[in-house]
Amino acid sequence: MQILERRVYRGPNLYAHFPVIRMNLDLGELEQWPSATIPGFVDGLLEALPSLQQHTCSYGDAGGFVRRLREDSGTWLGHVLEHVAIEIQVLTGAKVSFGKTRSTGATGQYYVVYEYEEERVGEAASDLALDLLHSLLPDGFEGRRSVPDGFDFKSRLEDLIAFAQKRQFGPSTASLVRAAERRDIPWIRLNDQSLVQFGHGRYQKRIRATVTSETRHIAVEIASDKEETNKILGDLGLPVPRQHLVRTADRAVAAANRLGFPVVVKPLDANHGRGVSIDLQSEAAVRAAFDKAQEHSNSVIVETYIPGFDHRMLVVAGELIAVAKRVPGHVVGDGERTIAQLIEQVNSDPRRGIGHEKVLTRIELDYQARRLLELKGYTADTVPAAGEEVYLRSTGNLSTGGTAIDLTDVCHHDNREMAVRAAKAIGLDICGIDFITPDITRSYREVGGGICEVNAAPGFRMHVAPTEGTPRNVAGPVMEMLFPPGTPSRIPIAAVTGTNGKTTVCRMIAHIHKMSGATVGLCTTDGVYIDGERTVVGDMTGPVAAQMVLRDPLVDLAVLETARGGLLRAGMGYRACNVGAVLNVTSDHLGLGGIDNLDQLAELKRIVVEVARDCAVLNADDEHCLRMADYTQATRIGYVTMSPKHDLVRRHIRAGGLAVVLEEGINGDMITVYDRGSHIPLLWTHLIPATLEGKALHNVQNAMFATCVAYAMGVKLENIRQGLRTFDSTYFQAPGRLNVFEELPFKVILDYGHNPAAVRAMASLVSRLDVKGKRVCVLAAPGDRRDADIAEIARHAAPAFDQFIIRQDDGLRGRASGEIADLLRTGLLQAGVAEAKIQIILDEQRSIDAALAACDQGDLLLIFGDNISRCWKQIVRFREDRFAPANRAAATSSVGQLAVGLPSNPTGHLAGQPAGLTGPVNDDRPLDAHPAPAGVVEDARGVRIARDAGIED
């Protein structure tokens, strides 16, 4: 049994709308051995993990999973691994329960899917689960893999719990995250500790534990200085102990004598009760306590001892939210057991764990415990009398084994007022007041008491899960402080997916919003843009890019291209969008990543509309998109159709629904909006530059999708019109998307089309354009497409062009050099293209140069490009001067030699290639920043001329 692959999904995905891990598990020989058929397996599993008894599985009741293990022949080990990985995480403190196991279709292989809270803990849980299952198989059992030497599940689990403590949220941060989720406030973890962003974009707030982005730095500095805090509160007449700051043991003893015994000794700036010693009655005790305190701070405070009980009073935004009495860690004697045995009994309480994993922490028999025992004349082997309380801690911190009793409802009004005044005096928005008093139900003015400390990052565990009393929702008021009711926490998000048109539609939507005055965060296949400026270069259509935009504090609105690859690899980078649009579902990337047919591809892309809240925008002309309407929870559905006679859309419109329809009029085609019974003519298609006077029907449809999305997001109609009127398909506004260059005697179009549907759309456009000369095409296909897809690309292109130059991409994606070109050539021949009209030049740069040189005045050249930036630079550098008769002859005679199989020289140029025709193009430099290559000079105008061919470069 082995894990073939493991994927971590960080957002909505094919299996759930929350984070999950998916393993591809190969059972091997164990496919023949379900749980009940393996001798001793079930009993051993339940002995190692008795809490599996609580799993309901498919029965819905506790014990259901155990029934599955035992009944008939049992259940397969992939299903067992799922439950064990979940339960191990639960034992580390995670709140997870979801899982599913399904066959991959291959014999003995299963997709095991389970929920996680912290990624690395979730992965480690599956590794430990796999080792546990192997260890439970009988020696020599077929399919049993080796486990680590000396495998001890209990110790490995404890190690994982300790690891989880470092990785998972502590109780305070976790309570704030849960409070945010109850308020539907999005959150993003910003590091491996407790730094969390609540809200998106411009509305974001941050916390680190319980310090917020609203917490004043000066207030934290004051609270961290116990001496300064004591002075400020004392000057206001609030009850505080008298104290002295010392740096030597002798001065500590002198301070204790001045203050009068008993005293307290504590570090100046430590926390969690570390190094604190109380009720010290002698100089020797002060010296010992000073040494312990100085382990945590060079400066030590000696202060008067205030008798009473330790209470934590939590103040949030100037209001007392909770009060807890903290009882130091202790044991109660029974007259039979030793103190060490009593500690072991206390630690067996299932509520106690390591660190912050559970509501209580284990008691340790350490220095402080032994010191307190020594003061009583006890040791760990002492047997205390029945009912005797033996304290092992001098402070009530939960992190050292203390317990908490909620007393919020009985706290005296004077004590409440005192706590609020203290928090305001220090200036903290979230403040933990440590108040010692004999009785919190009575006024400190009557029974005495004092504030011994003010905490700038108080823990919430004692309030959200007290040992006794009512749990308090202390995180809710923090969220209300950060996001008062009625204030926004989310920026509007538009998510766009589909096989073709995503990038153009996203750019159109972003442009419309920018023209409306918004600062837009845009993710596309060529980068991340913030307010129109590209900040990150590359294919940024996955969850990481989405998080970049949502974390940017400048962004008012996000437009996120959501591609198939990101959804398959890691899911979406956010839990929900306002508007989700699916443009189309056509054949592309099939056979990769487990997506083998259009139905599976549609299910994947459907995720976008499944998590849409306000509106799902669907292509009514695509049956796969239409079916998605049954899966969305969005308030509205908006249909886009290019058929004004679409029956379903007609009924949708008559019911008051939203639709964008292409309608024919006397002046051409009109994009029309229907909504709540209104009929709104928006814009003639020939007025949209990106449609090439309405002839580029795919961009007409893209404009219709952009209209529907923008309208659903509340953009005014006039702003939508203005946005579409000012959006064109130039390289600088939409690189690789129908980029037209008309500064040559012939027209050049550069497009990134790389699948059958995209090639069909461009071929359709070319057939509608008025071309006086010949139509030339530089054709290619990505190497990871199926042979059938490549043949379909050739079939769609064949009727539209008079001449073809076939190239290949720089990256072959697993194909042999020339393999794609041969498939395209065969496809063109089968489609009726004459062999004389087909030329193969594998290198992209050389194929483009050859195509440019082959065109005459009035021709049309369509280039399906791969490296778009490099392609565009080649096109714009191609000068009209090359068409002088002499230069033309030189160029065409040389280009004719460029064919498959020609050797290349050390510079990477094909043999026989004229120096002025080609050369490597550096994508990272501006067009005018390239030095002249060898054999090329610049004239007085800065025009580059090849010495041997007289051709400008």
GIRAHU-V549473 format. One record per pair of residues at least 6 apart in sequence whose ideal C-beta (glycine too) atoms are under 6 Angstrom apart, sorted by the first residue. I is the first residue (numbers start at 1). J is the second residue. If there is no record, write none. Layout:
I:J
I:J
This chain:
1:27
1:28
1:30
2:26
3:23
3:25
4:24
4:26
5:24
6:23
7:22
8:21
8:119
9:20
9:570
9:571
10:19
10:543
10:570
10:571
11:543
11:571
11:572
11:573
12:571
12:572
12:607
12:611
13:571
15:113
19:116
20:113
20:115
21:114
21:116
21:122
22:111
22:113
23:112
25:78
25:110
25:112
26:108
26:109
27:77
27:108
28:143
29:142
29:143
30:77
30:143
31:108
34:73
34:74
34:75
34:76
35:41
35:42
35:69
35:74
35:75
35:80
36:70
36:73
36:74
37:73
39:138
41:136
42:69
42:70
44:136
45:136
48:153
49:87
51:87
52:87
53:63
53:66
54:62
55:65
55:83
56:64
57:64
57:65
57:68
65:83
68:75
78:101
78:110
78:112
79:101
81:112
81:129
82:99
82:101
82:112
82:114
84:129
85:114
85:125
85:126
85:129
86:96
86:99
86:114
88:125
88:128
88:129
89:96
89:125
92:160
92:161
92:164
93:357
94:117
96:115
98:115
99:114
100:113
101:110
101:112
102:111
103:110
104:111
116:122
118:167
118:168
120:167
121:164
121:167
124:160
128:156
131:147
132:153
134:144
134:145
134:147
135:147
135:151
137:144
161:354
161:357
162:354
165:355
170:356
171:356
171:461
172:209
172:210
172:459
172:460
173:194
173:209
175:460
175:464
175:475
176:475
177:187
179:475
179:476
179:479
180:187
180:198
180:479
183:479
185:198
185:483
185:489
186:200
187:196
187:198
188:197
189:196
190:197
194:208
194:209
195:208
196:207
197:204
197:206
198:205
199:205
199:489
200:490
200:491
200:550
201:491
201:555
202:556
203:488
203:489
205:213
205:482
206:213
209:457
210:430
210:457
210:458
211:457
214:429
215:429
216:427
219:426
219:427
219:428
220:456
222:228
222:229
222:426
223:229
223:426
223:454
223:456
224:269
226:268
226:301
227:245
229:454
230:240
230:243
232:425
233:240
233:422
233:451
234:240
236:425
238:422
239:444
239:449
239:450
240:450
240:451
241:303
241:304
241:306
241:450
242:259
242:304
243:301
243:303
244:255
244:302
245:299
245:301
246:252
246:255
246:300
246:302
247:299
249:287
249:290
252:286
252:290
252:302
253:283
253:286
255:302
256:263
256:286
256:302
259:304
261:281
262:279
262:280
262:281
262:305
263:280
263:302
263:305
264:278
264:303
264:305
265:277
265:289
265:290
265:293
265:302
266:276
266:293
266:301
267:275
267:293
267:296
267:297
268:297
268:299
268:301
269:297
270:296
270:297
272:397
272:399
273:395
273:397
273:400
274:296
275:292
275:293
275:296
276:395
277:289
277:394
278:394
279:305
280:286
280:289
290:300
293:300
294:300
306:436
306:450
308:436
308:437
308:438
308:449
309:325
310:326
310:396
310:436
311:323
311:325
311:435
311:440
312:324
312:326
312:432
313:323
313:419
313:433
313:435
314:321
314:322
314:432
314:458
314:474
315:419
315:420
315:423
315:431
316:430
316:477
316:478
317:429
317:481
320:416
320:419
320:420
321:474
321:477
322:408
322:463
322:472
322:474
323:407
323:408
323:411
324:404
324:406
324:462
324:463
324:466
325:405
325:407
326:396
326:402
326:404
327:396
327:402
327:403
328:391
328:393
328:396
328:402
329:363
329:392
329:393
329:400
329:401
329:402
330:389
330:390
330:391
330:392
331:342
331:343
331:346
331:390
332:389
333:384
333:385
333:386
333:388
334:386
335:385
335:386
338:381
338:383
339:380
339:382
340:380
343:363
343:365
346:363
347:362
351:358
351:359
351:360
352:360
352:362
359:465
361:398
361:399
361:401
363:392
363:401
365:380
369:392
372:391
384:390
393:400
396:402
398:461
398:462
403:467
404:462
404:466
404:467
405:468
405:469
406:466
406:469
406:470
407:440
410:441
411:440
412:441
412:442
412:443
414:443
415:444
419:433
422:433
422:451
423:431
426:454
428:456
432:455
432:458
433:451
433:454
434:452
434:453
435:451
436:449
436:450
436:452
437:444
437:449
438:447
439:447
460:474
463:472
463:474
464:471
483:489
491:557
491:558
492:557
492:578
492:713
493:558
493:577
493:578
494:509
494:559
494:579
494:709
495:560
495:562
495:577
495:580
495:608
496:502
496:505
496:506
496:561
496:581
497:562
497:582
497:605
497:608
498:582
498:583
498:584
499:584
499:586
499:588
499:757
500:757
500:758
501:583
501:702
502:561
503:524
503:525
503:561
504:702
504:734
504:737
505:702
505:705
505:706
506:524
506:559
506:561
507:734
508:706
508:727
509:559
509:706
509:709
509:710
510:520
510:522
510:559
511:723
511:727
512:710
512:715
512:720
512:723
513:520
513:557
514:520
515:722
515:723
516:715
516:719
518:556
518:557
519:531
519:554
519:555
519:556
520:557
521:530
521:549
521:552
521:555
521:558
522:529
522:559
523:540
523:545
523:549
523:560
523:561
524:561
525:539
525:541
526:735
527:534
527:536
527:537
527:540
528:535
528:536
528:540
528:545
528:548
530:552
541:561
541:563
541:566
542:566
543:566
543:570
543:572
543:573
546:560
546:573
546:574
547:573
549:555
549:558
562:608
564:589
567:604
568:593
576:611
576:613
577:612
578:613
578:614
579:614
579:615
579:709
579:712
579:713
580:608
580:609
580:612
580:616
581:617
581:705
581:709
582:605
582:609
582:618
582:625
583:619
583:705
584:619
584:622
585:598
585:601
585:602
585:624
586:757
587:756
587:789
588:755
591:786
595:601
602:624
606:628
606:631
609:616
609:628
609:632
610:631
612:632
612:634
614:635
615:634
615:636
615:638
615:712
616:632
616:634
616:637
617:638
617:708
617:709
618:625
618:628
618:639
619:625
619:640
620:639
620:641
620:646
620:649
621:641
629:637
636:658
638:658
638:708
638:712
639:649
639:652
639:659
640:660
640:704
640:705
640:708
641:649
641:661
642:662
644:661
644:663
649:659
652:659
653:659
653:674
656:676
656:677
658:675
659:674
660:673
660:704
660:707
660:708
661:672
662:669
663:670
663:672
667:684
668:684
668:686
668:694
669:685
669:694
670:681
670:684
671:682
671:683
671:704
672:681
673:680
673:682
683:721
683:724
685:691
685:694
685:700
686:693
686:694
688:703
688:724
689:728
690:699
690:727
690:728
690:729
691:699
691:700
695:768
696:765
698:761
703:724
707:720
710:720
729:737
729:738
731:739
731:872
735:868
736:752
736:868
738:751
739:750
740:749
741:748
741:875
745:857
746:855
746:859
747:860
748:861
748:875
749:862
750:863
750:865
750:871
751:762
753:759
753:762
753:864
754:782
756:789
756:792
756:793
756:796
759:793
759:796
759:797
760:796
763:796
763:797
763:800
766:775
766:800
766:862
767:800
771:860
772:858
773:856
773:858
773:859
774:802
774:859
775:801
775:802
775:860
776:803
776:851
776:855
776:861
777:801
777:804
777:862
778:805
778:807
778:847
778:851
778:863
779:797
779:804
779:806
779:824
779:864
780:807
780:808
780:864
781:790
781:793
781:820
783:812
783:813
783:814
783:815
783:820
784:813
790:823
791:827
794:824
794:827
794:828
795:827
795:831
798:828
798:831
798:833
803:837
804:838
805:839
805:841
805:847
805:850
805:851
806:821
806:824
806:825
806:840
807:841
807:844
807:847
808:820
808:821
808:842
809:866
821:840
825:838
828:838
840:900
841:847
841:850
841:898
844:866
845:918
846:898
846:918
848:863
848:874
849:917
849:918
850:895
850:898
851:861
852:878
853:891
853:892
853:895
855:861
865:871
869:923
870:921
870:923
873:921
873:927
879:952
881:952
882:891
882:951
887:950
887:951
890:949
894:914
897:912
898:910
902:910
902:911
903:911
904:910
914:949
915:935
915:946
916:946
916:949
916:951
916:953
919:933
932:938
932:944
935:946
935:947
935:948
936:944
936:946
936:953
937:945
938:944
943:952
944:953
945:952
